[in-house]
Amino acid sequence: MSDQTDEDKMIERLTIHKNLIGWVIEQLEAEGIKCERTTGNDPKGDILYFNPEDERRVKEIVREINQK
């Protein structure tokens, strides 16, 4: 039986998610893409980028990250 509580597992998953989103934002900014973290459990996603012309590159970067 695991010593981790359900809450511990949820905290761990949320911490990983939080850190991953921060890292993705760093990668996008390194590519010159202005973006920020969303709040309020935005149904449109966790990252807001401001220039619609960046959409293709954002998707490419996310695909590259998912392939790692």
PQR file with spaces between the fields and no chain letter, atoms N, CA, C, O and H, PARSE charges and radii, in Angstrom:
ATOM       1  N    MET     1       0.833   -1.175    0.000 -0.4000 1.5000
ATOM       2  CA   MET     1       0.000    0.000    0.000 -0.0000 2.0000
ATOM       3  C    MET     1       0.883    1.245    0.000  0.5500 1.7000
ATOM       4  O    MET     1       1.926    1.270    0.653 -0.5500 1.4000
ATOM       5  N    SER     2       0.478    2.241   -0.707 -0.4000 1.5000
ATOM       6  CA   SER     2       1.265    3.459   -0.857 -0.0000 2.0000
ATOM       7  C    SER     2       1.099    4.370    0.357  0.5500 1.7000
ATOM       8  O    SER     2       0.017    4.471    0.936 -0.5500 1.4000
ATOM       9  H    SER     2      -0.369    2.220   -1.237  0.4000 1.0000
ATOM      10  N    ASP     3       2.192    5.027    0.726 -0.4000 1.5000
ATOM      11  CA   ASP     3       2.132    5.996    1.819 -0.0000 2.0000
ATOM      12  C    ASP     3       1.606    7.343    1.344  0.5500 1.7000
ATOM      13  O    ASP     3       1.294    8.212    2.158 -0.5500 1.4000
ATOM      14  H    ASP     3       3.071    4.946    0.256  0.4000 1.0000
ATOM      15  N    GLN     4       1.507    7.519    0.031 -0.4000 1.5000
ATOM      16  CA   GLN     4       1.017    8.792   -0.506 -0.0000 2.0000
ATOM      17  C    GLN     4      -0.501    8.858   -0.407  0.5500 1.7000
ATOM      18  O    GLN     4      -1.204    7.905   -0.744 -0.5500 1.4000
ATOM      19  H    GLN     4       1.761    6.813   -0.631  0.4000 1.0000
ATOM      20  N    THR     5      -0.987    9.994    0.058 -0.4000 1.5000
ATOM      21  CA   THR     5      -2.434   10.205    0.093 -0.0000 2.0000
ATOM      22  C    THR     5      -2.900   10.652   -1.288  0.5500 1.7000
ATOM      23  O    THR     5      -2.093   11.005   -2.147 -0.5500 1.4000
ATOM      24  H    THR     5      -0.415   10.767    0.331  0.4000 1.0000
ATOM      25  N    ASP     6      -4.206   10.630   -1.484 -0.4000 1.5000
ATOM      26  CA   ASP     6      -4.764   11.150   -2.739 -0.0000 2.0000
ATOM      27  C    ASP     6      -4.347   12.600   -2.944  0.5500 1.7000
ATOM      28  O    ASP     6      -4.037   13.017   -4.060 -0.5500 1.4000
ATOM      29  H    ASP     6      -4.862   10.343   -0.786  0.4000 1.0000
ATOM      30  N    GLU     7      -4.344   13.363   -1.853 -0.4000 1.5000
ATOM      31  CA   GLU     7      -3.956   14.770   -1.939 -0.0000 2.0000
ATOM      32  C    GLU     7      -2.496   14.918   -2.351  0.5500 1.7000
ATOM      33  O    GLU     7      -2.155   15.789   -3.151 -0.5500 1.4000
ATOM      34  H    GLU     7      -4.596   13.024   -0.947  0.4000 1.0000
ATOM      35  N    ASP     8      -1.626   14.054   -1.795 -0.4000 1.5000
ATOM      36  CA   ASP     8      -0.209   14.092   -2.167 -0.0000 2.0000
ATOM      37  C    ASP     8      -0.039   13.850   -3.661  0.5500 1.7000
ATOM      38  O    ASP     8       0.755   14.522   -4.318 -0.5500 1.4000
ATOM      39  H    ASP     8      -1.902   13.346   -1.144  0.4000 1.0000
ATOM      40  N    LYS     9      -0.785   12.893   -4.191 -0.4000 1.5000
ATOM      41  CA   LYS     9      -0.700   12.582   -5.619 -0.0000 2.0000
ATOM      42  C    LYS     9      -1.187   13.749   -6.465  0.5500 1.7000
ATOM      43  O    LYS     9      -0.599   14.067   -7.499 -0.5500 1.4000
ATOM      44  H    LYS     9      -1.431   12.347   -3.657  0.4000 1.0000
ATOM      45  N    MET    10      -2.271   14.388   -6.017 -0.4000 1.5000
ATOM      46  CA   MET    10      -2.795   15.539   -6.759 -0.0000 2.0000
ATOM      47  C    MET    10      -1.797   16.695   -6.735  0.5500 1.7000
ATOM      48  O    MET    10      -1.572   17.345   -7.755 -0.5500 1.4000
ATOM      49  H    MET    10      -2.749   14.131   -5.177  0.4000 1.0000
ATOM      50  N    ILE    11      -1.204   16.947   -5.577 -0.4000 1.5000
ATOM      51  CA   ILE    11      -0.211   18.018   -5.460 -0.0000 2.0000
ATOM      52  C    ILE    11       0.971   17.732   -6.373  0.5500 1.7000
ATOM      53  O    ILE    11       1.469   18.635   -7.045 -0.5500 1.4000
ATOM      54  H    ILE    11      -1.387   16.419   -4.748  0.4000 1.0000
ATOM      55  N    GLU    12       1.421   16.492   -6.404 -0.4000 1.5000
ATOM      56  CA   GLU    12       2.547   16.115   -7.260 -0.0000 2.0000
ATOM      57  C    GLU    12       2.218   16.351   -8.735  0.5500 1.7000
ATOM      58  O    GLU    12       3.030   16.915   -9.468 -0.5500 1.4000
ATOM      59  H    GLU    12       1.017   15.758   -5.859  0.4000 1.0000
ATOM      60  N    ARG    13       1.036   15.923   -9.171 -0.4000 1.5000
ATOM      61  CA   ARG    13       0.641   16.117  -10.575 -0.0000 2.0000
ATOM      62  C    ARG    13       0.527   17.597  -10.918  0.5500 1.7000
ATOM      63  O    ARG    13       0.972   18.023  -11.983 -0.5500 1.4000
ATOM      64  H    ARG    13       0.377   15.465   -8.576  0.4000 1.0000
ATOM      65  N    LEU    14      -0.070   18.385  -10.018 -0.4000 1.5000
ATOM      66  CA   LEU    14      -0.216   19.822  -10.269 -0.0000 2.0000
ATOM      67  C    LEU    14       1.134   20.529  -10.289  0.5500 1.7000
ATOM      68  O    LEU    14       1.337   21.452  -11.077 -0.5500 1.4000
ATOM      69  H    LEU    14      -0.431   18.039   -9.152  0.4000 1.0000
ATOM      70  N    THR    15       2.057   20.104   -9.430 -0.4000 1.5000
ATOM      71  CA   THR    15       3.395   20.694   -9.418 -0.0000 2.0000
ATOM      72  C    THR    15       4.117   20.399  -10.721  0.5500 1.7000
ATOM      73  O    THR    15       4.762   21.281  -11.289 -0.5500 1.4000
ATOM      74  H    THR    15       1.892   19.353   -8.790  0.4000 1.0000
ATOM      75  N    ILE    16       4.015   19.176  -11.196 -0.4000 1.5000
ATOM      76  CA   ILE    16       4.632   18.812  -12.477 -0.0000 2.0000
ATOM      77  C    ILE    16       4.023   19.637  -13.595  0.5500 1.7000
ATOM      78  O    ILE    16       4.743   20.160  -14.446 -0.5500 1.4000
ATOM      79  H    ILE    16       3.491   18.459  -10.736  0.4000 1.0000
ATOM      80  N    HIS    17       2.702   19.758  -13.600 -0.4000 1.5000
ATOM      81  CA   HIS    17       2.009   20.536  -14.631 -0.0000 2.0000
ATOM      82  C    HIS    17       2.442   22.001  -14.584  0.5500 1.7000
ATOM      83  O    HIS    17       2.739   22.598  -15.619 -0.5500 1.4000
ATOM      84  H    HIS    17       2.117   19.333  -12.909  0.4000 1.0000
ATOM      85  N    LYS    18       2.478   22.572  -13.393 -0.4000 1.5000
ATOM      86  CA   LYS    18       2.887   23.971  -13.219 -0.0000 2.0000
ATOM      87  C    LYS    18       4.299   24.194  -13.752  0.5500 1.7000
ATOM      88  O    LYS    18       4.548   25.159  -14.475 -0.5500 1.4000
ATOM      89  H    LYS    18       2.237   22.088  -12.552  0.4000 1.0000
ATOM      90  N    ASN    19       5.215   23.309  -13.398 -0.4000 1.5000
ATOM      91  CA   ASN    19       6.598   23.441  -13.848 -0.0000 2.0000
ATOM      92  C    ASN    19       6.721   23.259  -15.356  0.5500 1.7000
ATOM      93  O    ASN    19       7.502   23.955  -16.004 -0.5500 1.4000
ATOM      94  H    ASN    19       5.013   22.525  -12.811  0.4000 1.0000
ATOM      95  N    LEU    20       5.956   22.330  -15.917 -0.4000 1.5000
ATOM      96  CA   LEU    20       5.988   22.102  -17.360 -0.0000 2.0000
ATOM      97  C    LEU    20       5.497   23.331  -18.116  0.5500 1.7000
ATOM      98  O    LEU    20       6.118   23.738  -19.098 -0.5500 1.4000
ATOM      99  H    LEU    20       5.321   21.764  -15.391  0.4000 1.0000
ATOM     100  N    ILE    21       4.401   23.924  -17.677 -0.4000 1.5000
ATOM     101  CA   ILE    21       3.876   25.120  -18.341 -0.0000 2.0000
ATOM     102  C    ILE    21       4.904   26.246  -18.261  0.5500 1.7000
ATOM     103  O    ILE    21       5.121   26.953  -19.245 -0.5500 1.4000
ATOM     104  H    ILE    21       3.897   23.594  -16.879  0.4000 1.0000
ATOM     105  N    GLY    22       5.533   26.418  -17.110 -0.4000 1.5000
ATOM     106  CA   GLY    22       6.584   27.434  -16.976 -0.0000 2.0000
ATOM     107  C    GLY    22       7.729   27.187  -17.929  0.5500 1.7000
ATOM     108  O    GLY    22       8.249   28.126  -18.531 -0.5500 1.4000
ATOM     109  H    GLY    22       5.357   25.844  -16.311  0.4000 1.0000
ATOM     110  N    TRP    23       8.132   25.930  -18.077 -0.4000 1.5000
ATOM     111  CA   TRP    23       9.225   25.581  -18.979 -0.0000 2.0000
ATOM     112  C    TRP    23       8.833   25.841  -20.434  0.5500 1.7000
ATOM     113  O    TRP    23       9.641   26.357  -21.207 -0.5500 1.4000
ATOM     114  H    TRP    23       7.709   25.167  -17.588  0.4000 1.0000
ATOM     115  N    VAL    24       7.612   25.491  -20.811 -0.4000 1.5000
ATOM     116  CA   VAL    24       7.144   25.738  -22.183 -0.0000 2.0000
ATOM     117  C    VAL    24       7.136   27.239  -22.461  0.5500 1.7000
ATOM     118  O    VAL    24       7.536   27.668  -23.543 -0.5500 1.4000
ATOM     119  H    VAL    24       6.956   25.072  -20.184  0.4000 1.0000
ATOM     120  N    ILE    25       6.689   28.033  -21.504 -0.4000 1.5000
ATOM     121  CA   ILE    25       6.692   29.486  -21.682 -0.0000 2.0000
ATOM     122  C    ILE    25       8.119   29.983  -21.902  0.5500 1.7000
ATOM     123  O    ILE    25       8.350   30.846  -22.749 -0.5500 1.4000
ATOM     124  H    ILE    25       6.364   27.685  -20.625  0.4000 1.0000
ATOM     125  N    GLU    26       9.073   29.448  -21.149 -0.4000 1.5000
ATOM     126  CA   GLU    26      10.479   29.825  -21.347 -0.0000 2.0000
ATOM     127  C    GLU    26      10.937   29.481  -22.760  0.5500 1.7000
ATOM     128  O    GLU    26      11.637   30.271  -23.395 -0.5500 1.4000
ATOM     129  H    GLU    26       8.886   28.746  -20.461  0.4000 1.0000
ATOM     130  N    GLN    27      10.547   28.307  -23.258 -0.4000 1.5000
ATOM     131  CA   GLN    27      10.938   27.894  -24.609 -0.0000 2.0000
ATOM     132  C    GLN    27      10.338   28.827  -25.657  0.5500 1.7000
ATOM     133  O    GLN    27      11.017   29.214  -26.608 -0.5500 1.4000
ATOM     134  H    GLN    27       9.978   27.666  -22.743  0.4000 1.0000
ATOM     135  N    LEU    28       9.076   29.184  -25.485 -0.4000 1.5000
ATOM     136  CA   LEU    28       8.417   30.085  -26.435 -0.0000 2.0000
ATOM     137  C    LEU    28       9.073   31.458  -26.412  0.5500 1.7000
ATOM     138  O    LEU    28       9.319   32.046  -27.465 -0.5500 1.4000
ATOM     139  H    LEU    28       8.525   28.870  -24.713  0.4000 1.0000
ATOM     140  N    GLU    29       9.359   31.974  -25.220 -0.4000 1.5000
ATOM     141  CA   GLU    29       9.994   33.283  -25.114 -0.0000 2.0000
ATOM     142  C    GLU    29      11.394   33.267  -25.709  0.5500 1.7000
ATOM     143  O    GLU    29      11.833   34.264  -26.283 -0.5500 1.4000
ATOM     144  H    GLU    29       9.159   31.496  -24.364  0.4000 1.0000
ATOM     145  N    ALA    30      12.105   32.142  -25.578 -0.4000 1.5000
ATOM     146  CA   ALA    30      13.432   32.013  -26.186 -0.0000 2.0000
ATOM     147  C    ALA    30      13.350   32.098  -27.708  0.5500 1.7000
ATOM     148  O    ALA    30      14.315   32.481  -28.370 -0.5500 1.4000
ATOM     149  H    ALA    30      11.749   31.332  -25.112  0.4000 1.0000
ATOM     150  N    GLU    31      12.189   31.737  -28.255 -0.4000 1.5000
ATOM     151  CA   GLU    31      11.951   31.823  -29.698 -0.0000 2.0000
ATOM     152  C    GLU    31      11.391   33.187  -30.092  0.5500 1.7000
ATOM     153  O    GLU    31      11.065   33.419  -31.256 -0.5500 1.4000
ATOM     154  H    GLU    31      11.405   31.426  -27.718  0.4000 1.0000
ATOM     155  N    GLY    32      11.281   34.094  -29.107 -0.4000 1.5000
ATOM     156  CA   GLY    32      10.777   35.431  -29.384 -0.0000 2.0000
ATOM     157  C    GLY    32       9.264   35.531  -29.416  0.5500 1.7000
ATOM     158  O    GLY    32       8.713   36.498  -29.942 -0.5500 1.4000
ATOM     159  H    GLY    32      11.546   33.906  -28.161  0.4000 1.0000
ATOM     160  N    ILE    33       8.591   34.536  -28.855 -0.4000 1.5000
ATOM     161  CA   ILE    33       7.128   34.522  -28.847 -0.0000 2.0000
ATOM     162  C    ILE    33       6.650   35.068  -27.506  0.5500 1.7000
ATOM     163  O    ILE    33       6.903   34.465  -26.462 -0.5500 1.4000
ATOM     164  H    ILE    33       9.039   33.751  -28.428  0.4000 1.0000
ATOM     165  N    LYS    34       5.965   36.200  -27.530 -0.4000 1.5000
ATOM     166  CA   LYS    34       5.452   36.823  -26.315 -0.0000 2.0000
ATOM     167  C    LYS    34       4.232   36.033  -25.844  0.5500 1.7000
ATOM     168  O    LYS    34       3.277   35.832  -26.594 -0.5500 1.4000
ATOM     169  H    LYS    34       5.759   36.690  -28.377  0.4000 1.0000
ATOM     170  N    CYS    35       4.281   35.590  -24.586 -0.4000 1.5000
ATOM     171  CA   CYS    35       3.187   34.781  -24.054 -0.0000 2.0000
ATOM     172  C    CYS    35       3.148   34.908  -22.545  0.5500 1.7000
ATOM     173  O    CYS    35       4.069   35.441  -21.926 -0.5500 1.4000
ATOM     174  H    CYS    35       5.057   35.753  -23.976  0.4000 1.0000
ATOM     175  N    GLU    36       2.074   34.413  -21.964 -0.4000 1.5000
ATOM     176  CA   GLU    36       1.955   34.385  -20.508 -0.0000 2.0000
ATOM     177  C    GLU    36       1.047   33.238  -20.088  0.5500 1.7000
ATOM     178  O    GLU    36       0.289   32.688  -20.887 -0.5500 1.4000
ATOM     179  H    GLU    36       1.326   33.980  -22.467  0.4000 1.0000
ATOM     180  N    ARG    37       1.149   32.900  -18.819 -0.4000 1.5000
ATOM     181  CA   ARG    37       0.331   31.843  -18.229 -0.0000 2.0000
ATOM     182  C    ARG    37      -1.096   32.355  -18.049  0.5500 1.7000
ATOM     183  O    ARG    37      -1.290   33.499  -17.637 -0.5500 1.4000
ATOM     184  H    ARG    37       1.765   33.347  -18.170  0.4000 1.0000
ATOM     185  N    THR    38      -2.083   31.538  -18.348 -0.4000 1.5000
ATOM     186  CA   THR    38      -3.475   31.923  -18.103 -0.0000 2.0000
ATOM     187  C    THR    38      -3.834   31.594  -16.656  0.5500 1.7000
ATOM     188  O    THR    38      -3.106   30.878  -15.969 -0.5500 1.4000
ATOM     189  H    THR    38      -1.925   30.609  -18.683  0.4000 1.0000
ATOM     190  N    THR    39      -4.956   32.125  -16.212 -0.4000 1.5000
ATOM     191  CA   THR    39      -5.434   31.848  -14.857 -0.0000 2.0000
ATOM     192  C    THR    39      -6.910   31.463  -14.911  0.5500 1.7000
ATOM     193  O    THR    39      -7.569   31.616  -15.939 -0.5500 1.4000
ATOM     194  H    THR    39      -5.548   32.707  -16.770  0.4000 1.0000
ATOM     195  N    GLY    40      -7.405   30.969  -13.804 -0.4000 1.5000
ATOM     196  CA   GLY    40      -8.829   30.656  -13.704 -0.0000 2.0000
ATOM     197  C    GLY    40      -9.254   29.424  -14.470  0.5500 1.7000
ATOM     198  O    GLY    40     -10.403   29.336  -14.905 -0.5500 1.4000
ATOM     199  H    GLY    40      -6.869   30.844  -12.969  0.4000 1.0000
ATOM     200  N    ASN    41      -8.345   28.460  -14.647 -0.4000 1.5000
ATOM     201  CA   ASN    41      -8.669   27.239  -15.401 -0.0000 2.0000
ATOM     202  C    ASN    41      -9.283   27.567  -16.753  0.5500 1.7000
ATOM     203  O    ASN    41     -10.322   27.021  -17.124 -0.5500 1.4000
ATOM     204  H    ASN    41      -7.412   28.531  -14.294  0.4000 1.0000
ATOM     205  N    ASP    42      -8.638   28.452  -17.474 -0.4000 1.5000
ATOM     206  CA   ASP    42      -9.119   28.904  -18.781 -0.0000 2.0000
ATOM     207  C    ASP    42      -9.368   27.701  -19.692  0.5500 1.7000
ATOM     208  O    ASP    42      -8.451   26.912  -19.919 -0.5500 1.4000
ATOM     209  H    ASP    42      -7.794   28.895  -17.173  0.4000 1.0000
ATOM     210  N    PRO    43     -10.576   27.542  -20.215 -0.5600 1.5000
ATOM     211  CA   PRO    43     -10.871   26.394  -21.079  0.2800 2.0000
ATOM     212  C    PRO    43     -10.121   26.445  -22.410  0.5500 1.7000
ATOM     213  O    PRO    43     -10.068   25.448  -23.130 -0.5500 1.4000
ATOM     214  N    LYS    44      -9.545   27.594  -22.735 -0.4000 1.5000
ATOM     215  CA   LYS    44      -8.801   27.720  -23.991 -0.0000 2.0000
ATOM     216  C    LYS    44      -7.359   27.254  -23.853  0.5500 1.7000
ATOM     217  O    LYS    44      -6.647   27.150  -24.852 -0.5500 1.4000
ATOM     218  H    LYS    44      -9.587   28.403  -22.149  0.4000 1.0000
ATOM     219  N    GLY    45      -6.918   26.972  -22.636 -0.4000 1.5000
ATOM     220  CA   GLY    45      -5.571   26.454  -22.452 -0.0000 2.0000
ATOM     221  C    GLY    45      -4.810   27.156  -21.348  0.5500 1.7000
ATOM     222  O    GLY    45      -5.337   28.042  -20.675 -0.5500 1.4000
ATOM     223  H    GLY    45      -7.497   27.056  -21.825  0.4000 1.0000
ATOM     224  N    ASP    46      -3.556   26.746  -21.169 -0.4000 1.5000
ATOM     225  CA   ASP    46      -2.730   27.226  -20.071 -0.0000 2.0000
ATOM     226  C    ASP    46      -1.798   28.360  -20.462  0.5500 1.7000
ATOM     227  O    ASP    46      -1.245   29.035  -19.593 -0.5500 1.4000
ATOM     228  H    ASP    46      -3.128   26.026  -21.716  0.4000 1.0000
ATOM     229  N    ILE    47      -1.615   28.579  -21.767 -0.4000 1.5000
ATOM     230  CA   ILE    47      -0.681   29.598  -22.234 -0.0000 2.0000
ATOM     231  C    ILE    47      -1.391   30.484  -23.243  0.5500 1.7000
ATOM     232  O    ILE    47      -2.038   30.007  -24.175 -0.5500 1.4000
ATOM     233  H    ILE    47      -2.064   28.031  -22.473  0.4000 1.0000
ATOM     234  N    LEU    48      -1.250   31.791  -23.029 -0.4000 1.5000
ATOM     235  CA   LEU    48      -1.810   32.774  -23.952 -0.0000 2.0000
ATOM     236  C    LEU    48      -0.658   33.394  -24.725  0.5500 1.7000
ATOM     237  O    LEU    48       0.264   33.948  -24.127 -0.5500 1.4000
ATOM     238  H    LEU    48      -0.724   32.178  -22.272  0.4000 1.0000
ATOM     239  N    TYR    49      -0.703   33.306  -26.046 -0.4000 1.5000
ATOM     240  CA   TYR    49       0.284   34.022  -26.860 -0.0000 2.0000
ATOM     241  C    TYR    49      -0.461   35.107  -27.605  0.5500 1.7000
ATOM     242  O    TYR    49      -1.624   34.944  -27.974 -0.5500 1.4000
ATOM     243  H    TYR    49      -1.452   32.857  -26.532  0.4000 1.0000
ATOM     244  N    PHE    50       0.227   36.225  -27.822 -0.4000 1.5000
ATOM     245  CA   PHE    50      -0.448   37.450  -28.227 -0.0000 2.0000
ATOM     246  C    PHE    50      -0.531   37.662  -29.729  0.5500 1.7000
ATOM     247  O    PHE    50      -1.431   38.356  -30.202 -0.5500 1.4000
ATOM     248  H    PHE    50       1.172   36.358  -27.522  0.4000 1.0000
ATOM     249  N    ASN    51       0.375   37.088  -30.474 -0.4000 1.5000
ATOM     250  CA   ASN    51       0.412   37.318  -31.914 -0.0000 2.0000
ATOM     251  C    ASN    51      -0.146   36.094  -32.638  0.5500 1.7000
ATOM     252  O    ASN    51       0.473   35.031  -32.606 -0.5500 1.4000
ATOM     253  H    ASN    51       1.106   36.525  -30.089  0.4000 1.0000
ATOM     254  N    PRO    52      -1.304   36.222  -33.291 -0.5600 1.5000
ATOM     255  CA   PRO    52      -1.886   35.077  -34.008  0.2800 2.0000
ATOM     256  C    PRO    52      -0.939   34.494  -35.062  0.5500 1.7000
ATOM     257  O    PRO    52      -1.052   33.321  -35.417 -0.5500 1.4000
ATOM     258  N    GLU    53      -0.023   35.301  -35.553 -0.4000 1.5000
ATOM     259  CA   GLU    53       0.940   34.804  -36.546 -0.0000 2.0000
ATOM     260  C    GLU    53       1.909   33.794  -35.939  0.5500 1.7000
ATOM     261  O    GLU    53       2.563   33.050  -36.670 -0.5500 1.4000
ATOM     262  H    GLU    53       0.069   36.254  -35.264  0.4000 1.0000
ATOM     263  N    ASP    54       2.010   33.759  -34.608 -0.4000 1.5000
ATOM     264  CA   ASP    54       2.909   32.816  -33.933 -0.0000 2.0000
ATOM     265  C    ASP    54       2.298   31.426  -33.778  0.5500 1.7000
ATOM     266  O    ASP    54       2.989   30.495  -33.364 -0.5500 1.4000
ATOM     267  H    ASP    54       1.480   34.363  -34.014  0.4000 1.0000
ATOM     268  N    GLU    55       1.023   31.271  -34.100 -0.4000 1.5000
ATOM     269  CA   GLU    55       0.327   30.008  -33.822 -0.0000 2.0000
ATOM     270  C    GLU    55       1.036   28.800  -34.431  0.5500 1.7000
ATOM     271  O    GLU    55       1.205   27.780  -33.764 -0.5500 1.4000
ATOM     272  H    GLU    55       0.461   32.028  -34.436  0.4000 1.0000
ATOM     273  N    ARG    56       1.444   28.908  -35.669 -0.4000 1.5000
ATOM     274  CA   ARG    56       2.090   27.764  -36.329 -0.0000 2.0000
ATOM     275  C    ARG    56       3.369   27.369  -35.597  0.5500 1.7000
ATOM     276  O    ARG    56       3.611   26.184  -35.365 -0.5500 1.4000
ATOM     277  H    ARG    56       1.308   29.737  -36.211  0.4000 1.0000
ATOM     278  N    ARG    57       4.192   28.362  -35.230 -0.4000 1.5000
ATOM     279  CA   ARG    57       5.450   28.065  -34.539 -0.0000 2.0000
ATOM     280  C    ARG    57       5.174   27.518  -33.135  0.5500 1.7000
ATOM     281  O    ARG    57       5.873   26.611  -32.683 -0.5500 1.4000
ATOM     282  H    ARG    57       3.995   29.324  -35.418  0.4000 1.0000
ATOM     283  N    VAL    58       4.178   28.050  -32.450 -0.4000 1.5000
ATOM     284  CA   VAL    58       3.820   27.543  -31.122 -0.0000 2.0000
ATOM     285  C    VAL    58       3.465   26.060  -31.221  0.5500 1.7000
ATOM     286  O    VAL    58       3.934   25.253  -30.418 -0.5500 1.4000
ATOM     287  H    VAL    58       3.610   28.787  -32.818  0.4000 1.0000
ATOM     288  N    LYS    59       2.648   25.704  -32.195 -0.4000 1.5000
ATOM     289  CA   LYS    59       2.252   24.300  -32.366 -0.0000 2.0000
ATOM     290  C    LYS    59       3.456   23.425  -32.693  0.5500 1.7000
ATOM     291  O    LYS    59       3.542   22.293  -32.216 -0.5500 1.4000
ATOM     292  H    LYS    59       2.267   26.360  -32.848  0.4000 1.0000
ATOM     293  N    GLU    60       4.389   23.933  -33.501 -0.4000 1.5000
ATOM     294  CA   GLU    60       5.602   23.173  -33.822 -0.0000 2.0000
ATOM     295  C    GLU    60       6.426   22.916  -32.566  0.5500 1.7000
ATOM     296  O    GLU    60       6.901   21.803  -32.340 -0.5500 1.4000
ATOM     297  H    GLU    60       4.319   24.852  -33.888  0.4000 1.0000
ATOM     298  N    ILE    61       6.592   23.952  -31.755 -0.4000 1.5000
ATOM     299  CA   ILE    61       7.379   23.815  -30.529 -0.0000 2.0000
ATOM     300  C    ILE    61       6.723   22.817  -29.584  0.5500 1.7000
ATOM     301  O    ILE    61       7.411   21.978  -29.003 -0.5500 1.4000
ATOM     302  H    ILE    61       6.206   24.856  -31.939  0.4000 1.0000
ATOM     303  N    VAL    62       5.415   22.893  -29.422 -0.4000 1.5000
ATOM     304  CA   VAL    62       4.708   21.961  -28.539 -0.0000 2.0000
ATOM     305  C    VAL    62       4.830   20.533  -29.070  0.5500 1.7000
ATOM     306  O    VAL    62       5.013   19.601  -28.288 -0.5500 1.4000
ATOM     307  H    VAL    62       4.856   23.575  -29.894  0.4000 1.0000
ATOM     308  N    ARG    63       4.731   20.350  -30.383 -0.4000 1.5000
ATOM     309  CA   ARG    63       4.905   19.013  -30.974 -0.0000 2.0000
ATOM     310  C    ARG    63       6.302   18.476  -30.679  0.5500 1.7000
ATOM     311  O    ARG    63       6.465   17.311  -30.314 -0.5500 1.4000
ATOM     312  H    ARG    63       4.581   21.107  -31.018  0.4000 1.0000
ATOM     313  N    GLU    64       7.313   19.339  -30.840 -0.4000 1.5000
ATOM     314  CA   GLU    64       8.694   18.926  -30.566 -0.0000 2.0000
ATOM     315  C    GLU    64       8.844   18.498  -29.109  0.5500 1.7000
ATOM     316  O    GLU    64       9.497   17.497  -28.815 -0.5500 1.4000
ATOM     317  H    GLU    64       7.180   20.285  -31.136  0.4000 1.0000
ATOM     318  N    ILE    65       8.242   19.255  -28.203 -0.4000 1.5000
ATOM     319  CA   ILE    65       8.313   18.922  -26.778 -0.0000 2.0000
ATOM     320  C    ILE    65       7.626   17.587  -26.518  0.5500 1.7000
ATOM     321  O    ILE    65       8.148   16.767  -25.763 -0.5500 1.4000
ATOM     322  H    ILE    65       7.712   20.069  -28.442  0.4000 1.0000
ATOM     323  N    ASN    66       6.474   17.353  -27.124 -0.4000 1.5000
ATOM     324  CA   ASN    66       5.735   16.102  -26.922 -0.0000 2.0000
ATOM     325  C    ASN    66       6.484   14.893  -27.458  0.5500 1.7000
ATOM     326  O    ASN    66       6.276   13.778  -26.980 -0.5500 1.4000
ATOM     327  H    ASN    66       6.050   18.019  -27.737  0.4000 1.0000
ATOM     328  N    GLN    67       7.350   15.094  -28.440 -0.4000 1.5000
ATOM     329  CA   GLN    67       8.104   13.983  -29.020 -0.0000 2.0000
ATOM     330  C    GLN    67       9.312   13.598  -28.177  0.5500 1.7000
ATOM     331  O    GLN    67       9.907   12.543  -28.400 -0.5500 1.4000
ATOM     332  H    GLN    67       7.519   16.000  -28.828  0.4000 1.0000
ATOM     333  N    LYS    68       9.683   14.432  -27.216 -0.4000 1.5000
ATOM     334  CA   LYS    68      10.858   14.147  -26.368 -0.0000 2.0000
ATOM     335  C    LYS    68      10.540   13.106  -25.334  0.5500 1.7000
ATOM     336  O    LYS    68      11.406   12.743  -24.537 -0.5500 1.4000
ATOM     337  H    LYS    68       9.200   15.288  -27.034  0.4000 1.0000
